[in-house]
């Protein structure tokens, strides 16, 4: 098979075309690139040459065939946990297949991926996969529920990562596909205007009101612990009785475990090395924790561990939202705003140094928290106004 790169003249601007002549003497175009993408065009052309010996008719591999085989391999892979396999196939079905407008693998280039697939993905509707009673041939119980909202940043990145796994799967089987897709990266400003909920912060008085007005015993402890410690939700819900040290002065909470996205307990597993840490707590919270633990007759256990807050992430979010709604408080995003609140409050009060804040919240630097977590709560208004009054006085 002869492969070459040819410059095409077009009204919209010249392009680089990767062309081939197959064994039957038929000339075909297999890829289209911008003039400044010479390196990508060459990589794609080289991949066609390398795979000539493995495929008699490379153009005959369709997306339908490739996706079917890929999903089959994922579902049968018992090295991947059940929920992850379900999630992977869900992304293929809902966030990849619907946005592919080419029939053959060889017709889909890096340019198609970046200029067609990515925009469609960003503007698509988010959805989630849930369990239902009926099972498929693999024992999976699946149903898709659409939210009516646009896909979020994490879902977009996860879908692109899944697409890359699919491309790698194809290339490993010597199916002709543009390997340049594997080099795609979002630039740092890609999501800068995305998701206004990330910028939302609860008001100081609302957090205090939410905590002080809680009547359900588990809400009393859950809300206070989340707001004072600023723990990640997956750390908070994985707290066990042995993680609470009430004999220390001050009392301490240790982060040792976490919950995964499917609410599975992960023993001695945390997001980063800096996530494993002791967190100092107030006497008030220590008393609440002791009362809560003393009143639990049969706390839920996971293996040898007794869980402090036996609930799913969804249930934790519902508890906050229901309590806030009852009090007439505007609240978004469940438990996660407590972490932003805790960081912003301590920073406003200048109670801790940057190093102490990093240790308390499990961060390795202050770049991300300063950019995404901090919001001015205006808790130091009196001190600020007093300083302004004295600013120009001798």
C-alpha positions in Angstrom: 0.0 0.0 0.0 1.4 3.4 -1.1 1.0 6.2 1.5 1.9 9.9 1.0 1.1 13.4 2.2 -0.3 15.9 -0.3 -1.1 19.6 -0.1 -4.7 20.4 -1.1 -5.7 23.9 -2.2 -9.1 25.0 -0.8 -11.0 28.3 -0.5 -11.1 28.0 3.3 -7.3 27.5 3.4 -4.8 24.9 2.2 -4.8 21.5 4.0 -2.5 18.5 4.2 -4.1 15.2 3.1 -2.8 11.8 3.8 -3.6 9.6 0.8 -3.2 5.9 0.0 -3.4 3.5 -2.9 -4.7 0.1 -1.8 -3.9 -3.3 -3.3 -6.5 -2.9 -5.9 -5.0 0.4 -7.2 -7.8 2.5 -5.7 -6.7 6.0 -4.5 -8.3 7.1 -1.2 -7.9 10.0 1.3 -7.4 8.8 4.8 -6.7 11.9 6.8 -7.0 15.7 6.6 -4.7 18.1 8.7 -4.0 21.8 9.0 -0.7 23.1 7.4 0.8 23.6 10.9 0.1 19.9 11.7 2.9 18.4 9.6 4.1 16.3 12.5 0.6 14.8 13.2 0.1 14.1 9.5 3.4 12.3 9.3 2.6 10.2 12.4 -0.7 9.2 10.9 0.9 8.3 7.6 3.6 6.3 9.3 0.9 4.4 11.2 -0.8 3.5 8.0 2.5 2.1 6.5 3.3 0.1 9.7 -0.1 -1.6 9.7 -0.1 -2.5 6.0 1.2 -6.0 6.8 -1.5 -6.7 9.3 -4.6 -5.6 7.5 -5.6 -6.6 4.0 -8.5 -4.1 3.9 -8.0 -1.6 6.7 -10.8 0.6 5.5 -13.4 -2.0 6.3 -13.2 -1.7 10.1 -16.3 0.3 11.2 -16.9 2.2 14.4 -19.9 -0.1 15.0 -17.7 -3.2 14.9 -14.9 -1.6 16.9 -17.2 -0.3 19.6 -19.0 -3.6 20.0 -15.7 -5.5 20.5 -14.3 -2.8 22.8 -17.4 -2.9 25.1 -17.4 -6.7 25.0 -13.7 -6.7 26.2 -14.5 -4.2 29.0 -17.5 -6.1 30.3 -15.6 -9.4 30.3 -12.6 -8.0 32.1 -12.9 -9.2 35.7 -9.7 -7.4 36.7 -11.9 -4.2 36.6 -14.5 -3.9 39.4 -18.1 -4.3 38.4 -19.1 -0.6 38.9 -16.1 0.7 36.9 -16.9 -1.6 33.9 -20.5 -0.3 34.1 -19.3 3.3 34.1 -16.8 2.8 31.2 -19.5 1.2 29.0 -21.9 3.9 30.0 -19.5 6.6 28.8 -19.0 4.8 25.5 -22.8 4.5 24.9 -23.8 8.0 26.1 -20.8 10.3 25.5 -18.8 8.8 22.6 -21.0 6.8 20.1 -23.7 9.5 19.7 -21.1 12.1 18.7 -19.2 10.1 16.0 -20.4 11.0 12.5 -18.0 8.8 10.5 -18.6 5.2 9.6 -15.0 3.9 9.3 -12.1 4.2 11.8 -9.8 5.3 9.1 -12.0 8.3 8.2 -11.8 9.7 11.7 -8.8 12.0 12.2 -7.3 14.1 15.0 -9.0 17.1 13.3 -12.4 15.4 13.5 -11.8 14.5 17.1 -10.9 18.1 18.1 -13.2 20.1 15.9 -16.3 17.9 15.8 -16.3 15.4 18.6 -15.1 17.7 21.4 -17.7 20.5 20.7 -20.5 18.0 20.5 -19.4 16.4 23.8 -19.2 19.7 25.6 -22.8 20.6 24.5 -24.2 17.2 25.3 -26.6 16.3 28.1 -25.3 14.7 31.3 -26.7 11.4 32.5 -26.1 8.7 35.0 -26.3 4.9 35.0 -28.3 3.3 37.7 -29.3 -0.3 38.7 -32.6 -1.9 37.7 -34.1 -5.3 38.3 -33.5 -7.0 34.9 -30.1 -8.2 34.0 -28.2 -8.5 30.7 -26.1 -11.5 29.7 -23.1 -10.3 31.8 -25.2 -9.9 34.9 -25.2 -6.1 34.7 -28.3 -4.2 35.7 -28.3 -0.9 33.9 -30.5 2.0 33.1 -29.7 5.5 31.9 -31.3 8.6 33.5 -30.8 11.9 31.7 -30.5 15.1 33.8 -31.4 17.8 31.3 -28.2 19.6 32.2 -25.0 20.1 30.2 -22.1 17.7 30.9 -19.8 18.9 33.7 -16.0 19.4 33.5 -15.1 16.0 35.1 -17.5 14.1 32.9 -16.1 15.7 29.8 -12.5 14.8 30.9 -13.5 11.3 31.8 -15.2 10.8 28.4 -12.1 12.0 26.5 -10.0 9.6 28.6 -12.3 6.8 27.8 -12.2 7.7 24.1 -8.4 7.5 24.3 -8.6 4.0 25.8 -10.8 3.0 22.9 -8.3 4.4 20.4 -5.4 2.5 22.1 -7.5 -0.6 22.0 -7.9 -0.2 18.2 -4.2 0.5 17.6 -3.2 -2.5 19.8 -5.3 -4.7 17.4 -3.6 -3.1 14.4 -6.7 -1.4 13.3 -5.9 1.8 11.4 -6.9 4.9 13.4 -5.2 8.3 13.8 -2.8 7.9 16.8 -2.6 11.7 17.2 -5.8 11.5 19.1 -3.8 10.1 22.0 -1.9 13.4 22.2 -4.9 15.6 22.8 -4.9 17.7 25.9 -7.2 20.5 27.1 -5.4 23.8 27.4 -5.4 25.3 30.9 -8.0 28.0 30.0 -10.4 25.5 28.4 -12.8 25.3 31.3 -12.2 28.8 32.9 -15.8 29.9 32.2 -17.4 26.6 33.0 -19.7 25.7 35.9 -20.8 28.7 38.0 -21.5 26.4 40.9 -17.8 26.1 41.5 -17.8 29.8 42.4 -20.8 29.6 44.8 -20.1 29.9 48.5 -22.6 29.7 51.4 -22.8 32.8 53.6 -21.2 32.7 57.0 -24.5 33.3 58.8 -26.2 30.6 56.8 -23.6 27.9 57.8 -23.9 28.9 61.5 -27.7 28.8 61.2 -27.7 25.4 59.5 -25.5 23.9 62.2 -27.2 25.5 65.2 -30.7 24.7 63.9 -30.0 21.0 63.2 -32.3 18.7 65.3 -31.6 15.2 63.8 -28.7 13.9 65.9 -26.7 12.7 62.9 -27.1 16.0 61.1 -25.9 17.9 64.2 -22.6 16.0 64.1 -22.3 15.7 60.3 -22.8 19.4 59.5 -20.5 20.5 62.3 -17.7 18.1 61.4 -17.9 19.0 57.7 -17.8 22.8 58.4 -15.1 22.8 61.1 -12.7 20.3 59.5 -13.3 21.0 55.8 -12.7 17.3 55.1 -13.3 16.0 51.6 -16.7 14.2 51.3 -15.1 10.8 50.6 -12.9 11.2 53.7 -15.8 12.4 55.9 -18.1 9.4 55.1 -15.2 7.0 55.6 -14.5 8.1 59.2 -14.5 5.3 61.7 -14.6 5.2 65.5 -10.9 4.5 65.7 -10.2 7.7 63.6 -11.4 9.9 66.5 -9.0 10.6 69.3 -10.8 12.4 72.1 -8.0 11.9 74.7 -5.6 14.1 72.9 -5.4 17.8 73.8 -6.9 19.2 71.6 -9.0 16.3 70.3 -8.0 15.0 66.9 -9.7 13.4 63.8 -7.4 11.3 61.6 -8.0 10.8 57.9 -7.1 7.2 57.1 -9.7 5.9 54.7 -12.0 7.0 51.9 -15.1 6.1 49.9 -15.0 5.7 46.2 -17.5 7.2 43.8 -19.7 4.1 44.2 -19.7 4.4 48.1 -17.3 1.5 48.6 -15.1 1.7 51.7 -11.4 1.9 50.8 -9.2 1.0 53.7 -6.0 3.1 54.1 -6.6 4.6 50.7 -6.6 8.4 50.2 -6.5 10.8 47.2 -2.8 11.9 47.8 0.0 11.2 50.2 -0.7 14.6 51.9 -4.3 13.6 52.5 -3.3 11.4 55.4 -3.3 13.8 58.3 -4.5 14.7 61.9 -7.1 17.5 62.2 -7.4 19.5 65.4 -11.0 20.0 66.5 -12.8 22.2 69.0 -14.0 21.1 72.4 -17.6 21.7 71.2 -17.2 19.3 68.3 -15.4 16.8 70.5 -18.4 16.7 72.9 -20.8 16.3 70.0 -18.8 13.4 68.6 -18.6 11.7 72.0 -22.4 12.0 72.5 -23.0 10.6 69.0 -20.7 7.6 69.4 -22.0 6.8 72.9 -25.6 6.7 71.7 -25.0 4.3 68.8 -26.0 0.8 69.9 -25.2 -1.1 66.7 -23.2 1.2 64.4 -22.8 0.0 60.8 -19.6 -1.9 60.3 -17.3 -2.4 57.3 -15.0 -5.3 58.1 -13.5 -4.5 61.5 -14.4 -0.8 61.3 -17.4 1.0 62.8 -18.5 3.8 60.5 -19.2 7.2 62.1 -21.6 8.4 59.3 -23.2 5.3 57.7 -24.7 6.9 54.5 -24.1 7.4 50.8 -22.8 10.6 49.3 -26.2 11.2 47.8 -27.9 10.8 51.1 -25.4 13.2 52.8 -26.2 15.8 50.1 -29.9 15.3 50.6 -29.6 15.9 54.3 -27.9 19.2 53.8 -30.3 20.4 51.1 -33.4 19.4 53.0 -32.2 21.1 56.1 -31.3 24.3 54.2 -34.6 24.3 52.3 -36.5 24.1 55.6 -34.7 27.1 56.9 -35.1 29.1 53.6 -31.3 29.0 52.9 -30.0 28.9 49.3 -27.7 25.9 49.1 -25.9 24.3 46.2 -23.8 21.1 45.8 -24.5 19.2 49.0 -21.6 18.7 51.4 -18.7 20.1 49.3 -19.3 23.8 50.1 -18.4 23.2 53.7 -14.8 22.5 52.6 -14.6 25.9 50.8 -16.3 27.6 53.8 -13.8 26.1 56.3 -10.8 27.2 54.2 -12.1 30.7 53.5 -13.0 31.2 57.2 -9.6 30.3 58.5 -7.9 32.3 55.8 -10.0 35.4 56.6 -9.2 35.0 60.3 -5.5 34.6 59.5 -5.7 31.9 62.1 -3.2 29.5 60.4 -0.1 29.9 58.2 -0.2 28.5 54.7 1.8 25.4 55.8 -0.7 24.8 58.6 -3.6 25.2 56.2 -2.0 22.8 53.7 -1.6 20.2 56.5 -5.1 20.6 57.8 -6.8 20.3 54.4 -4.5 17.7 52.8 -3.0 19.9 50.1 0.5 19.9 48.7 0.4 23.5 47.7 -1.8 26.6 47.9 -2.4 27.2 44.2 -5.6 25.3 43.7 -7.3 26.3 47.0 -6.4 30.0 46.5 -7.9 29.8 42.9 -10.9 27.6 43.4 -11.8 27.4 47.1 -11.3 30.9 48.6 -14.3 33.3 48.8 -14.3 36.4 51.0 -16.8 35.7 53.8 -16.3 39.2 55.2 -16.0 37.7 58.7 -13.3 40.3 59.7 -15.3 43.4 58.8 -14.8 45.1 62.1 -11.1 44.7 62.2 -10.8 45.8 58.6 -12.8 49.0 59.1 -10.8 49.8 62.3 -7.6 49.4 60.3 -8.9 51.7 57.6 -9.9 54.3 60.2 -6.4 54.3 61.6 -4.6 54.1 58.2 -3.8 57.8 57.8 -3.7 58.8 61.5 -0.4 59.7 63.1 
